[in-house]
Amino acid sequence: MPDAIHTLLGLCSGGVIGFTLGLVGGGGSILAVPLLLYVVGIPDPHRAIGTSALAVTINALCSLASHARSGNVRWTCAALFACAGISGALAGAACGKVINGQHLLFLFAIVMVVVGALMARGGRKPGPQAGQDTPRPTVLPVVSYGILTGFCSGFFGIGGGFLIVPALLAATGMPMLNAIATSLVAVCAFGLTTSVSYAVAGMVDLPMVGILVAGGMVGSAGGAMLARHLGQHPQRLRMIFAWLIFIVALYMMWRSARAMGLA
């Protein structure tokens, strides 16, 4: 069981993750691994990835319940996408566990840079509105995107919503609100698959998962409240978060490079 200091650091880290998710609506879970490594002090990158994967899954389940009650989830598409992606998540987790931890963190930092760039780029072209009819999606694109995003989610131990939402939009053309809600089914499926794979290998800190989730619930409420007050400037919020991701990614690259003897 974590001591008082690690418990406090875990609660604060969970609060930061939840706050960013509530504030900008996605991408916050990508901060979980660096927070666990450099703030909480978990020494093993693989253990940090396994722990964050389970915490992200539980947070996604809470969000999914809210969207499901509102009828925003496209369940048939969600089931197909998630089932295809589970195989990718299993393969990704298996590959991630055998790669040197510092090499994995360096690759993770590169992904963070890409995520930050996508968030800074911001607004997509407006798609159909929720409730409008959209073309019936074909199976092959949904399955292909599912396997690819599942692999990335399993490999890096992240929820992958920032990948899954655009993948669903590209594969199905569904409205953004439905894509966000539907993506949570896949986030839960991929995260659970990844965390189980890591748990079997003894790479999940269950007490810390509970601490992260508790902090995340408080932080999410605060982030959502602030987002309502600052709702007139959503792009400004995304830019702030994008730069935060860039800074953390550069720090991770530097630490990983030093650990590998490259700097």
FISE-705472 format. One line per 4 residues: number of its first residue (from 0); for each residue z, x, y of C-alpha. Coordinates in steps of 0.5 Angstrom, whole numbers. Example, Ala and Ser with C-alpha at 12.3 -4.5 7.8 and 13.67 -1.06 7.14 Angstrom:
0> 16:25:-9; 14:27:-2
***
This chain:
0> 0:0:0; -2:3:7; 4:5:11; 6:2:18
4> 1:7:22; -5:6:17; -4:-2:17; -4:-2:25
8> -10:2:25; -13:-2:20; -11:-9:24; -14:-6:30
12> -21:-4:26; -21:-10:23; -20:-13:30; -26:-9:33
16> -31:-11:28; -29:-18:29; -29:-18:36; -36:-15:36
20> -39:-20:31; -36:-26:35; -39:-23:42; -46:-21:40
24> -47:-25:33; -48:-20:29; -48:-12:27; -41:-11:28
28> -40:-10:20; -44:-4:21; -38:-1:25; -33:-2:19
32> -35:5:15; -34:9:21; -28:6:23; -25:6:16
36> -27:14:16; -25:16:23; -20:11:25; -16:9:19
40> -17:16:16; -20:14:9; -22:21:7; -27:19:1
44> -34:16:4; -35:12:-2; -28:9:-2; -30:7:5
48> -36:4:3; -33:0:-2; -28:-3:2; -32:-5:8
52> -37:-9:3; -31:-13:0; -28:-14:7; -35:-16:10
56> -36:-21:4; -30:-25:6; -32:-25:13; -39:-28:12
60> -36:-33:7; -32:-36:13; -38:-36:17; -42:-39:12
64> -37:-45:11; -38:-47:18; -45:-47:18; -46:-50:11
68> -41:-56:14; -46:-56:20; -52:-57:15; -56:-51:18
72> -57:-47:11; -63:-48:7; -60:-47:0; -67:-47:-4
76> -69:-41:0; -62:-38:0; -61:-38:-7; -68:-35:-9
80> -67:-29:-3; -60:-28:-6; -62:-28:-13; -68:-23:-12
84> -63:-19:-8; -57:-18:-12; -62:-14:-17; -63:-9:-11
88> -56:-9:-9; -54:-7:-16; -59:-1:-16; -57:1:-9
92> -50:1:-10; -51:5:-16; -56:10:-12; -51:11:-7
96> -45:12:-11; -48:18:-14; -51:21:-7; -46:26:-4
100> -42:23:1; -43:27:7; -51:26:6; -50:19:5
104> -46:18:12; -52:22:15; -57:17:12; -52:11:14
108> -52:14:22; -60:14:22; -59:7:20; -54:6:25
112> -59:9:30; -65:4:28; -60:-2:28; -58:0:35
116> -65:1:37; -67:-6:35; -61:-9:38; -63:-6:45
120> -70:-9:44; -67:-15:44; -70:-22:45; -76:-24:39
124> -81:-29:41; -79:-36:41; -80:-39:34; -79:-46:32
128> -73:-50:34; -68:-52:29; -70:-59:25; -77:-58:26
132> -82:-58:20; -84:-51:18; -89:-49:13; -86:-48:6
136> -85:-41:4; -88:-38:-2; -84:-34:-7; -87:-27:-7
140> -85:-26:0; -78:-28:-1; -77:-25:-7; -80:-18:-4
144> -76:-18:2; -70:-20:-2; -70:-14:-7; -71:-9:-1
148> -66:-12:4; -61:-12:-2; -62:-5:-4; -61:-3:3
152> -54:-7:3; -52:-4:-4; -54:3:-2; -50:3:5
156> -45:-2:3; -46:-6:9; -47:-14:10; -54:-13:12
160> -55:-19:17; -59:-15:22; -64:-14:16; -64:-20:13
164> -65:-25:19; -71:-22:21; -73:-21:13; -72:-29:13
168> -76:-30:19; -82:-26:17; -82:-29:10; -81:-36:11
172> -82:-38:19; -76:-42:19; -72:-43:26; -67:-38:28
176> -61:-42:27; -63:-43:20; -65:-36:19; -58:-34:21
180> -54:-39:17; -58:-38:11; -57:-30:11; -50:-31:10
184> -51:-33:3; -55:-27:2; -50:-23:6; -44:-26:1
188> -48:-25:-5; -50:-17:-4; -43:-16:-1; -40:-18:-7
192> -45:-15:-12; -44:-8:-8; -36:-9:-8; -36:-11:-15
196> -40:-5:-17; -35:0:-13; -29:-3:-15; -31:-2:-22
200> -31:5:-20; -24:5:-17; -27:6:-10; -24:-1:-7
204> -18:-1:-3; -16:-8:-4; -9:-8:1; -14:-5:7
208> -19:-10:5; -14:-16:7; -12:-12:13; -19:-11:16
212> -20:-19:14; -14:-21:18; -15:-17:24; -22:-19:24
216> -20:-26:24; -17:-25:31; -22:-21:34; -27:-26:32
220> -24:-31:36; -23:-27:42; -30:-24:42; -33:-32:41
224> -29:-34:47; -31:-28:51; -38:-29:49; -38:-37:52
228> -36:-34:59; -41:-29:59; -46:-33:56; -51:-32:62
232> -52:-25:60; -53:-24:52; -58:-19:53; -53:-15:57
236> -48:-16:52; -53:-13:46; -55:-7:50; -47:-5:51
240> -46:-6:43; -53:-2:42; -50:4:46; -44:4:42
244> -47:4:36; -51:10:38; -45:14:40; -42:12:34
248> -48:14:30; -49:21:34; -41:22:32; -42:21:25
252> -49:25:25; -45:31:28; -39:30:23; -43:30:17
256> -47:36:19; -41:40:20; -39:38:13; -45:40:10
260> -45:47:14; -51:45:18; -47:45:25
***
